[in-house]
Amino acid sequence: MITLGKNFRLDNDDRCYILQERKIVKNGENKGAERWENVCYPSTLESALKTYRDLNGKRLSQAYEAIKPEQLICLLKDLDKHFTEAIKDVLKNVNGR
């Protein structure tokens, strides 16, 4: 299991990776309970991470009612910077460096 922030994680089986998103049940008997919803099933780690990055970029642009392309590019660059730093930290921990 690879944790990608507090709301996403990657699981895998023999055939694919599974990008999962944390959801909180809003209604019913289990209201307030945490569950993990499968988002997609990429076949490679590279495509799984790209899908995660693209999904975050789309959600970032949706968060604004009106945003100029230059502002969005700046926000995406910042998102990429944090994403790259997080991946480097994960690799350091895995490699024991």
N, C-alpha and C positions, 0 to 999 in steps of 0.2 A: 504494500500500500504506500503510495506517495501522496503526501499532503501538499496541496496547492492553496495555501491560505486557509482561512477558517470556513470557507463555503464551498470549496472544491477539493476533490481528491481523485487519484487515479488508482484503480484496481486493475487486475488483469487475470486472464486465464491462458490456456495454451494457444488460443487462436487470436486473441485481440486484447487491447487495453479497454478499460471501461472508464470514461469520464463521468464522475458523479457530482451532483450538486446537493448541498445540504438544504433541506426545506423544513419549515416548522408547520405542523398541522394547525390549520386555522379554525376548523369546525369539528363538531362531533365528539365522540367519546374520547378520542386521543388528542384533543385540543392542547396545543403547546408542546406536543411531543416532537422530537427531532427524527427525521427520516432522511435517507439518501436516495435521490432519484437519478437513475441512469440517463445521461444526456446523449451520449453517442458511443460507438464501438470502433475506434480507429485501430488499424492493424499495426501501426508502428508507434514507438514512443515519440518520434519527431512529429507525426501527424496529430497525436494526442495533445502535445504541448502547443502546437500551432492552433488547434481548435480551441483550446483553453484561452490562448492569447486573443484570438479573433472574437470569441464570445465576450470577453471582457471589454474589448474595444467597441463592439456594437452596443453593449450596455452602457458604456461611458457616453457614447454619442446620444443614446436615448434619454439620458438623464437630464439633458438640456433641452429646453423648449426651442431655443434658437441659438445656434453656435456657428461662428464663421469657420471655414475650412482651416485657416491658419491656427485658430485656437484649438481645434480638434487635433491637428497634427502635433501641436505642442503637448497636449494632454496625452496623446498616444506615445510620444517619445518618452515622456515621464513614466508612463505605465511600462513601456519596454525596459527602461532602465531598472525599475524596481523588480521586474520579472527576471531580468538577467542576473541581478544581484542575488535574488532568491535561489535561482538555479545553481549559481556558483557556490552558495552556502550549502545547498543539499549535496553537491558533488564533493565538497571538502569533507563533510561529515561521513559520506559513504567511503571515501578514500582514506579517511583517517588522517588528513593533513591539517 
